Structure formats: C-alpha cells, structure tokens
Amino acid sequence: MIPVLGLAIGIVAGLILQPSVPTSLQPYLPIAIVAALDAVIGALRALGERRFDDRVFVVSFVSNVIIAAFMVYLGDQLGVGSQLSTGVVVVLGIRIFANAAAIRRRIFHA
C-alpha cells in the first residue's frame, strides 16, 4: 500500500506544483519515469505475494533510476543515445508487463 500511496501523493504534488525540468535533463526524464514505474509495479507484485520489503523497494527504485539514466547518458556520449534509450525502455517495459501479468494472474487466478 505504501508504494501506491507514495505514487498518488507524487502525482498530485506534480500536478499542483508543476515543476519544470532543465533542458539538459529532459532526455533522461522519460527513462527515469519508466525505471521508477518498474520498481513500483515490482513492489506491488511483491506486496501481493506477501514478500514486500521497504528497503528492497527503496534500493530498487533509486538504483533503477540511476542505472537507466546513466545508460542513456553513456549512450549520448557514445552517439547512440536513441538506440540505447529504446533498449532501456524495451527491457523495463518487458519487466513491467511481466510483473503486471503476475499481478493479474494472482488476482484473477487466470
């Protein structure tokens, strides 16, 4: 429940405060959001399986965002930023859908 509550608070705060992102960080924001969503969906799965650990969630959340942003930065430096960004989104997307499918199977027993 904590991840869902934190996500809801974050969304409401973002809509109210409407923060601006510096131009130099804009290429990394979508990747960071997808990485954060991966951690949140994984936490929801762990919560449903009754093996949620808040330390694991925080470490997963922060490390996912940092590693994904670093990979995109490295891709930009090597001149293959868009290809590496696509790869990161595909891998994280697969993980998100796998976790969502596990949640669906657990809830609907199908």
C-alpha positions in Angstrom: 0.0 0.0 0.0 2.9 2.3 0.7 4.1 2.4 -3.0 0.6 3.2 -4.2 0.2 5.9 -1.7 3.6 7.4 -2.5 2.8 7.3 -6.2 -0.6 9.0 -5.7 1.0 11.7 -3.5 3.7 12.2 -6.1 1.3 12.6 -8.9 -0.9 15.1 -7.0 2.2 17.1 -6.0 3.4 17.2 -9.6 0.0 18.3 -10.9 -0.2 21.1 -8.2 3.4 22.3 -8.2 4.0 21.8 -12.0 7.8 21.6 -11.6 10.0 22.5 -14.6 12.8 20.2 -15.8 16.0 21.8 -17.0 16.6 21.3 -20.7 19.8 19.4 -20.1 17.9 16.8 -18.1 14.8 16.4 -20.3 16.2 13.4 -22.3 16.6 11.5 -19.1 13.2 12.1 -17.6 11.1 9.6 -19.6 13.7 6.9 -18.9 13.7 7.7 -15.2 9.9 7.6 -15.1 9.8 4.1 -16.8 12.5 2.9 -14.4 10.6 4.2 -11.4 7.4 2.6 -12.7 9.2 -0.7 -13.0 10.2 -0.5 -9.3 6.6 0.4 -8.3 5.0 -2.4 -10.2 7.6 -4.8 -8.8 6.7 -3.6 -5.4 3.0 -4.1 -6.0 3.8 -7.7 -7.1 5.9 -8.3 -4.0 3.1 -6.8 -1.9 0.6 -9.2 -3.4 2.9 -12.1 -2.8 3.4 -11.0 0.8 7.2 -10.6 0.4 7.4 -6.8 0.2 10.4 -5.2 1.9 10.6 -1.4 2.1 14.4 -1.4 2.0 14.4 -3.5 -1.2 11.9 -1.2 -2.7 13.8 2.0 -2.0 17.1 0.4 -3.2 15.4 -0.9 -6.3 13.7 2.4 -7.0 16.8 4.5 -6.7 19.1 2.1 -8.4 16.7 1.5 -11.4 16.5 5.3 -12.0 20.3 5.9 -11.6 21.3 3.0 -13.8 18.8 3.8 -16.5 19.7 7.5 -16.5 23.4 6.5 -16.6 22.9 4.2 -19.6 21.1 6.9 -21.5 23.9 9.4 -20.6 26.5 6.9 -21.7 24.6 6.3 -25.0 24.5 10.1 -25.6 28.2 10.3 -25.0 28.8 7.4 -27.5 26.5 8.9 -30.1 23.9 6.1 -29.8 21.6 7.7 -27.3 18.3 7.0 -29.0 19.2 3.3 -29.6 20.3 2.8 -26.0 17.2 4.7 -24.7 15.0 2.4 -26.8 16.8 -0.7 -25.4 16.3 0.5 -21.8 12.6 1.2 -22.4 12.1 -2.2 -24.0 13.8 -4.1 -21.2 12.0 -2.1 -18.5 8.7 -2.4 -20.4 9.1 -6.2 -20.5 9.7 -6.3 -16.8 6.6 -4.0 -16.1 4.4 -6.2 -18.3 5.7 -9.4 -16.7 5.0 -8.1 -13.2 1.6 -6.8 -14.3 0.8 -10.3 -15.7 1.8 -11.9 -12.4 -0.4 -9.5 -10.5 -3.3 -10.2 -12.9 -2.8 -14.0 -12.5 -2.7 -13.7 -8.7 -5.9 -11.5 -8.6 -8.0 -13.3 -11.2 -6.4 -16.8 -10.9 -6.1 -16.9 -14.7 
